Amino acid sequence: MALTESYMLPLGISAPSFSLPNVINGNKNKLESLKGENGTLIIFMCNHCPYVIHLIEGILKTSIDLFEKGINTIAISSNSIQSHPQDGPEEMKKLAQLKNFPFPYLYDQTQEVAHSYKAACTPDFYLFNRQLNLVYRGRYDQSRPGNKIPVNGKDLHLAAELMLSNSPQADKQYPSMGCNIKWHFGNTPEERN
């Protein structure tokens, strides 16, 4: 496991469009059909990452809270199943059913979507406004496995509240931190440049 921080995509950019299979029902889902009326939270995550496992219950509660405010959540896994078969569609579906995910869990087999968002770690959080412009990217909160700080989603919730009230976002946004995305051989950002 390589501890990796978010790339911190520039604020204000438009969400790259995508069409990916939802492992829960097998349907292809487009960003435009999944976006929320008041905003959209996109999370790059996976099954095995201890940082995702540490936050998963909080993420589930947050997604329900945001949904009630018109913000939809979309989860995407882009990990290579050659190196991490536990992150493949069948295992994703099992986890989504076990945890009763209230949001779609999409599989990015080609990793093109992860590249378009410059996703670097799991979990990586991106909050877009109703026009699908990026207003927040970074950490869920300060809690990490083993640091004994309670999981509360403070950073992400604050960003959502500021977005909903049309208030300026905090000047300082802190990167998320977690396992690096498991790229296919020859598909890392460095190898593609």
Backbone bond lengths (Angstrom), bond angles and torsions (degrees), N, CA, C in turn:
res aa  C-N    CA-C-N  psi(-1)  N-CA   C-N-CA  omega(-1)  CA-C   N-CA-C  phi
1 M - - - 1.454 - - 1.519 109.04 -
2 A 1.317 117.43 120.49 1.457 121.72 177.22 1.521 108.56 -102.03
3 L 1.335 117.00 117.00 1.460 121.18 179.02 1.525 108.70 -67.20
4 T 1.334 116.13 124.23 1.456 122.24 -172.42 1.518 109.46 -133.84
5 E 1.335 116.53 143.03 1.456 121.57 176.06 1.522 110.23 -100.18
6 S 1.345 115.37 159.86 1.459 121.66 174.33 1.520 110.92 -57.97
7 Y 1.309 115.25 150.38 1.462 121.43 174.56 1.527 110.70 -72.57
8 M 1.322 118.25 -27.10 1.472 124.44 -178.72 1.530 111.13 67.16
9 L 1.316 114.59 65.91 1.460 123.79 176.09 1.538 109.81 -50.20
10 P 1.332 119.12 142.52 1.468 120.36 -178.69 1.530 112.31 -59.43
11 L 1.321 116.57 136.19 1.459 121.31 177.79 1.518 110.13 -65.40
12 G 1.329 115.52 150.31 1.459 121.30 176.47 1.515 114.60 92.90
13 I 1.340 117.58 -15.36 1.466 118.05 -178.31 1.534 110.23 -70.87
14 S 1.315 115.96 155.83 1.462 121.38 178.14 1.524 110.16 -79.89
15 A 1.311 115.67 144.29 1.466 120.85 178.72 1.521 109.73 -64.93
16 P 1.320 118.18 123.98 1.464 119.32 175.07 1.533 110.84 -60.75
17 S 1.305 116.02 135.11 1.463 121.01 -178.54 1.529 110.28 -72.74
18 F 1.326 116.29 155.58 1.464 120.41 176.60 1.520 109.95 -157.11
19 S 1.313 114.81 161.82 1.459 123.36 171.38 1.522 106.08 -138.46
20 L 1.337 116.41 112.92 1.463 121.68 -173.61 1.522 110.63 -133.70
21 P 1.350 116.97 152.81 1.459 119.31 177.25 1.529 111.85 -73.78
22 N 1.330 114.33 135.58 1.459 122.15 174.36 1.530 107.21 -88.63
23 V 1.334 117.11 115.68 1.464 120.12 -174.18 1.523 112.06 -67.61
24 I 1.326 117.38 -18.10 1.462 120.56 -177.68 1.522 111.16 -71.40
25 N 1.345 116.83 -41.19 1.469 119.07 -177.46 1.527 114.02 -124.74
26 G 1.340 117.36 -2.58 1.462 120.87 178.32 1.513 114.94 81.79
27 N 1.332 118.09 -2.99 1.466 121.38 -178.70 1.523 110.85 -80.67
28 K 1.336 115.31 148.44 1.471 119.83 171.41 1.514 108.26 -79.68
29 N 1.314 116.14 132.90 1.468 121.24 -179.59 1.518 110.26 -119.45
30 K 1.332 115.87 135.55 1.463 121.55 175.49 1.515 109.26 -101.20
31 L 1.316 115.40 146.58 1.459 120.70 177.74 1.524 110.65 -52.16
32 E 1.321 116.96 -45.65 1.463 121.15 -174.45 1.527 112.37 -61.89
33 S 1.340 117.14 -29.42 1.469 119.55 179.91 1.531 111.85 -86.51
34 L 1.323 117.03 -15.26 1.468 120.74 -178.53 1.516 113.68 -100.18
35 K 1.324 117.58 -15.46 1.468 120.24 -173.78 1.524 110.80 -62.96
36 G 1.338 114.55 152.17 1.452 120.07 -179.54 1.510 112.06 -87.96
37 E 1.313 116.19 160.98 1.467 121.94 179.85 1.525 111.09 -62.67
38 N 1.342 116.39 -37.18 1.464 120.30 -176.70 1.531 114.10 -111.35
39 G 1.322 116.91 -0.29 1.453 119.59 179.77 1.515 111.43 158.03
40 T 1.324 114.98 170.18 1.465 120.93 -177.22 1.517 109.35 -142.41
41 L 1.322 115.47 129.43 1.463 122.22 174.85 1.521 108.22 -104.53
42 I 1.330 116.69 121.82 1.464 121.48 175.87 1.519 107.64 -110.86
43 I 1.335 115.00 127.56 1.476 121.14 -179.30 1.517 108.74 -120.57
44 F 1.326 117.07 121.98 1.461 120.80 169.02 1.520 106.08 -87.44
45 M 1.331 115.84 121.90 1.456 120.92 -176.27 1.523 108.84 -149.01
46 C 1.309 116.12 -177.61 1.465 120.47 177.10 1.517 107.72 -157.90
47 N 1.316 116.37 177.24 1.458 120.74 -177.14 1.517 113.86 -77.71
48 H 1.342 117.43 -41.31 1.466 119.32 -164.71 1.521 114.88 -89.72
49 C 1.317 118.63 -19.19 1.459 121.70 -170.66 1.530 111.87 -63.81
50 P 1.341 118.17 125.87 1.465 120.06 179.75 1.520 113.60 -62.05
51 Y 1.336 117.26 -26.07 1.471 120.22 178.25 1.530 110.44 -72.18
52 V 1.324 116.65 -37.97 1.469 120.63 175.34 1.522 109.36 -67.82
53 I 1.323 117.05 -47.05 1.471 121.51 -179.58 1.529 110.16 -56.95
54 H 1.334 116.04 -40.47 1.465 121.45 179.89 1.531 111.76 -61.68
55 L 1.334 117.26 -35.04 1.467 121.42 -174.34 1.522 114.30 -100.95
56 I 1.333 118.65 -6.84 1.464 120.13 -166.11 1.527 113.51 -58.35
57 E 1.324 118.47 -41.68 1.473 119.08 -179.64 1.529 109.97 -64.54
58 G 1.326 117.04 -40.19 1.461 120.53 176.56 1.516 111.74 -64.02
59 I 1.325 116.75 -41.48 1.468 121.14 178.88 1.530 110.44 -60.81
60 L 1.321 116.77 -42.15 1.462 120.27 179.64 1.528 110.80 -62.77
61 K 1.330 116.66 -45.01 1.479 120.12 178.61 1.525 110.88 -64.69
62 T 1.310 116.46 -42.29 1.469 120.44 179.20 1.517 110.92 -60.19
63 S 1.324 116.75 -43.18 1.471 119.49 -177.54 1.527 111.35 -62.33
64 I 1.321 116.81 -36.50 1.474 120.50 178.00 1.526 109.95 -69.31
65 D 1.325 116.30 -43.73 1.468 121.37 178.91 1.529 110.56 -61.21
66 L 1.336 116.60 -44.84 1.464 120.24 -179.71 1.525 111.67 -67.41
67 F 1.328 116.89 -37.68 1.464 121.06 179.88 1.525 110.62 -59.42
68 E 1.325 115.52 -38.82 1.470 120.14 179.18 1.527 111.48 -65.94
69 K 1.329 116.95 -17.44 1.462 122.07 178.81 1.527 111.74 -103.75
70 G 1.329 116.55 9.60 1.464 120.25 177.29 1.512 114.84 85.90
71 I 1.348 116.81 16.99 1.466 121.31 178.53 1.523 108.16 -110.83
72 N 1.310 117.28 118.47 1.466 121.54 179.02 1.524 110.69 -89.68
73 T 1.322 115.01 148.30 1.466 122.29 176.92 1.521 109.35 -109.23
74 I 1.332 115.47 139.93 1.464 122.79 176.05 1.526 106.68 -130.86
75 A 1.329 117.47 126.50 1.464 121.41 176.15 1.521 109.07 -106.47
76 I 1.334 115.78 139.56 1.467 121.90 -178.72 1.522 108.87 -132.09
77 S 1.320 116.69 132.35 1.459 121.34 171.58 1.523 108.46 -110.37
78 S 1.329 115.89 127.91 1.465 121.66 -177.99 1.522 112.47 -118.37
79 N 1.317 117.69 5.70 1.463 119.98 -175.29 1.523 112.62 -65.81
80 S 1.319 114.67 145.26 1.467 120.75 174.61 1.520 109.90 -66.86
81 I 1.327 116.17 130.61 1.462 118.28 177.75 1.531 110.94 -88.04
82 Q 1.342 116.99 -4.94 1.463 118.11 172.97 1.528 109.86 -67.53
83 S 1.316 116.22 -42.89 1.466 120.15 -179.83 1.526 112.16 -91.72
84 H 1.341 117.48 -25.49 1.466 121.40 -175.34 1.532 110.08 -136.46
85 P 1.344 117.09 74.74 1.461 120.18 -178.12 1.537 113.42 -60.46
86 Q 1.342 116.43 -22.74 1.469 119.86 179.12 1.532 111.95 -68.09
87 D 1.329 117.06 -9.83 1.463 121.02 178.68 1.530 112.22 -102.78
88 G 1.318 117.11 12.26 1.462 121.32 -179.58 1.522 112.49 -80.58
89 P 1.331 117.27 172.71 1.467 122.55 -173.65 1.525 115.43 -55.54
90 E 1.340 117.14 -41.52 1.476 118.29 -178.35 1.520 111.40 -65.15
91 E 1.343 115.83 -43.84 1.464 119.41 178.90 1.525 111.29 -70.04
92 M 1.325 117.06 -35.05 1.464 120.42 174.97 1.527 110.22 -59.78
93 K 1.318 115.84 -45.14 1.468 120.07 179.95 1.521 111.03 -61.62
94 K 1.329 116.62 -42.09 1.471 119.94 179.43 1.522 111.19 -61.12
95 L 1.338 116.36 -44.21 1.465 120.08 179.69 1.526 110.55 -64.95
96 A 1.320 117.04 -44.19 1.467 121.03 -179.41 1.526 110.81 -60.69
97 Q 1.335 116.81 -38.93 1.465 120.30 179.09 1.524 111.04 -73.75
98 L 1.326 116.68 -41.09 1.464 121.05 179.25 1.524 111.17 -60.26
99 K 1.333 116.17 -44.15 1.464 121.64 -176.86 1.534 112.66 -92.39
100 N 1.342 115.71 -1.31 1.465 120.78 179.55 1.532 111.38 54.45
101 F 1.326 115.11 55.12 1.464 120.27 -178.66 1.537 110.28 -53.96
102 P 1.339 117.47 127.82 1.464 120.11 176.84 1.527 112.24 -89.43
103 F 1.320 116.94 15.47 1.467 122.14 -178.16 1.523 108.53 -140.79
104 P 1.335 117.99 160.01 1.464 120.24 177.67 1.528 111.01 -69.26
105 Y 1.322 115.19 145.35 1.468 122.53 177.49 1.522 105.58 -118.90
106 L 1.328 116.39 107.62 1.461 122.46 -171.12 1.528 111.18 -103.60
107 Y 1.322 115.27 148.13 1.460 120.88 -179.37 1.526 110.48 -110.70
108 D 1.325 114.60 121.73 1.465 123.39 -177.84 1.536 108.47 -101.94
109 Q 1.321 116.56 76.63 1.464 121.82 -173.05 1.527 112.94 -60.65
110 T 1.331 117.18 -40.05 1.469 119.92 -176.57 1.533 112.08 -82.09
111 Q 1.327 116.62 -13.59 1.470 123.47 -177.24 1.529 112.76 70.00
112 E 1.314 117.10 8.72 1.464 120.24 179.26 1.529 111.75 -65.13
113 V 1.325 116.56 -35.98 1.466 119.26 -179.05 1.527 109.81 -68.90
114 A 1.328 116.86 -42.97 1.471 119.88 176.60 1.520 110.64 -58.23
115 H 1.322 116.63 -42.03 1.472 120.11 178.23 1.527 111.25 -64.76
116 S 1.334 117.28 -40.32 1.468 119.63 -177.32 1.532 111.60 -67.21
117 Y 1.332 116.58 -27.80 1.472 120.92 177.59 1.531 111.94 -94.41
118 K 1.323 116.12 -2.43 1.466 121.99 -174.86 1.529 110.99 53.60
119 A 1.335 115.04 38.10 1.468 120.54 177.00 1.522 108.45 -64.70
120 A 1.314 116.37 139.95 1.466 120.47 -175.86 1.513 112.90 -123.34
121 C 1.333 116.55 -31.25 1.466 119.28 -172.11 1.519 110.62 -139.59
122 T 1.317 114.29 169.50 1.461 121.03 172.59 1.528 107.75 -121.56
123 P 1.342 116.48 122.66 1.458 127.22 -0.29 1.523 111.91 -87.27
124 D 1.322 115.94 150.61 1.460 123.08 175.33 1.531 106.12 -126.08
125 F 1.336 117.61 124.63 1.463 123.03 -171.91 1.530 111.26 -109.94
126 Y 1.336 116.36 134.01 1.457 123.15 177.91 1.527 108.26 -132.94
127 L 1.326 117.20 120.39 1.459 121.50 178.79 1.521 109.34 -110.09
128 F 1.335 115.02 122.43 1.465 122.08 -178.80 1.528 109.88 -114.03
129 N 1.323 115.89 145.38 1.465 119.85 178.09 1.528 110.59 -78.53
130 R 1.332 116.40 -173.81 1.479 119.47 -175.09 1.522 112.12 -65.47
131 Q 1.336 117.60 -22.54 1.475 121.00 175.36 1.528 112.16 -88.05
132 L 1.319 116.82 6.27 1.467 124.21 -177.75 1.529 112.39 62.89
133 N 1.331 116.00 36.92 1.462 122.10 171.38 1.524 108.65 -101.30
134 L 1.314 116.37 137.62 1.463 121.58 -174.66 1.529 111.17 -70.85
135 V 1.332 115.91 124.95 1.466 120.57 177.34 1.532 112.17 -113.17
136 Y 1.334 116.26 -22.24 1.471 119.11 -179.19 1.518 109.21 -150.26
137 R 1.322 115.78 139.08 1.470 121.62 169.36 1.510 105.32 -147.44
138 G 1.314 114.52 135.58 1.456 117.55 -177.64 1.504 112.51 152.55
139 R 1.317 115.19 -149.88 1.458 120.38 -171.22 1.527 112.14 -82.51
140 Y 1.324 113.46 158.64 1.462 122.24 174.17 1.523 108.78 -74.31
141 D 1.321 114.94 -48.36 1.463 123.19 175.58 1.529 107.66 -167.51
142 Q 1.306 117.27 -167.85 1.470 121.38 -177.34 1.528 113.49 -84.11
143 S 1.312 117.85 -8.78 1.464 120.68 -174.83 1.526 111.28 -71.75
144 R 1.324 115.59 135.64 1.461 123.63 176.13 1.535 107.93 -137.03
145 P 1.316 117.89 155.99 1.466 118.44 177.44 1.529 110.65 -54.03
146 G 1.314 116.16 124.16 1.461 120.33 174.55 1.513 116.04 89.78
147 N 1.364 119.81 -8.03 1.472 117.84 -177.77 1.533 113.15 -91.15
148 K 1.333 116.92 -1.30 1.467 123.48 174.17 1.531 114.31 65.08
149 I 1.343 117.64 11.87 1.466 120.89 173.80 1.530 107.44 -86.73
150 P 1.338 117.55 128.13 1.470 119.15 -177.82 1.534 112.21 -62.16
151 V 1.315 115.64 146.93 1.464 122.42 175.72 1.524 107.87 -78.03
152 N 1.342 116.90 119.64 1.473 119.25 179.39 1.525 113.55 -137.53
153 G 1.325 118.15 -9.17 1.464 120.59 178.66 1.514 114.44 67.84
154 K 1.325 116.31 21.57 1.470 121.45 -172.48 1.528 113.66 -52.76
155 D 1.326 118.10 -48.06 1.468 120.98 -175.80 1.526 111.45 -64.49
156 L 1.315 116.03 -45.91 1.462 120.21 -177.92 1.524 111.20 -68.96
157 H 1.333 117.17 -42.25 1.464 120.43 179.86 1.524 111.31 -63.53
158 L 1.324 116.88 -40.66 1.453 120.21 177.65 1.529 110.54 -61.52
159 A 1.327 116.62 -44.30 1.465 120.77 179.01 1.529 110.90 -60.17
160 A 1.331 117.13 -40.46 1.467 120.83 179.25 1.522 110.79 -65.87
161 E 1.332 116.95 -43.11 1.467 120.64 179.62 1.526 110.61 -63.16
162 L 1.318 116.72 -43.56 1.465 120.57 178.78 1.527 110.71 -62.81
163 M 1.328 116.45 -40.96 1.455 120.41 178.97 1.527 110.74 -63.20
164 L 1.324 117.02 -45.16 1.457 121.21 -177.18 1.529 112.08 -66.42
165 S 1.315 116.55 -29.68 1.470 120.18 -179.42 1.532 111.99 -93.89
166 N 1.341 116.42 7.18 1.472 121.82 -178.20 1.521 112.58 56.12
167 S 1.324 115.78 34.85 1.465 121.87 178.42 1.520 109.43 -97.38
168 P 1.329 117.39 154.47 1.467 119.36 177.16 1.528 111.15 -62.59
169 Q 1.317 115.55 143.46 1.461 120.40 176.25 1.528 109.96 -74.06
170 A 1.316 116.01 161.37 1.461 121.49 176.91 1.528 109.32 -57.57
171 D 1.328 115.63 141.94 1.466 120.33 -179.77 1.520 111.50 -61.25
172 K 1.321 116.00 -37.14 1.472 120.75 -177.18 1.525 109.15 -107.03
173 Q 1.323 115.85 120.37 1.460 121.35 172.89 1.526 107.37 -114.76
174 Y 1.318 115.66 129.55 1.457 120.90 -175.02 1.522 110.71 -93.55
175 P 1.327 117.48 139.20 1.462 119.16 -178.79 1.520 112.56 -66.24
176 S 1.306 115.06 149.84 1.452 120.25 169.23 1.524 107.36 -70.65
177 M 1.314 115.47 166.72 1.458 119.84 -177.25 1.529 107.64 -146.24
178 G 1.307 116.37 138.08 1.455 119.09 178.99 1.516 110.97 179.22
179 C 1.319 115.60 -158.67 1.456 121.01 177.79 1.530 109.01 -72.29
180 N 1.324 115.97 145.55 1.458 118.55 175.37 1.522 109.99 -67.67
181 I 1.334 116.52 150.28 1.464 119.76 173.63 1.518 107.53 -63.17
182 K 1.322 116.18 137.12 1.462 122.10 -178.01 1.529 108.38 -87.40
183 W 1.330 114.86 96.21 1.464 120.52 -175.54 1.522 111.34 -77.87
184 H 1.333 115.82 148.70 1.462 120.61 169.75 1.526 108.01 -61.40
185 F 1.301 117.47 151.79 1.458 120.92 176.92 1.523 109.09 -55.37
186 G 1.328 116.31 128.52 1.460 121.06 179.45 1.524 113.90 82.87
187 N 1.347 117.26 5.38 1.456 119.94 -175.13 1.527 113.39 -116.28
188 T 1.356 118.07 8.64 1.452 119.05 178.00 1.522 109.36 -67.64
189 P 1.334 117.64 155.38 1.470 118.75 178.31 1.521 112.98 -54.82
190 E 1.334 117.23 -37.09 1.457 120.39 -179.44 1.531 111.21 -67.37
191 E 1.331 116.35 -40.42 1.466 120.35 -178.03 1.523 112.34 -72.88
192 R 1.332 116.38 -23.53 1.475 119.75 -179.29 1.526 111.65 -83.10
193 N 1.308 117.81 -18.14 1.475 120.36 -178.21 1.513 111.42 -81.36
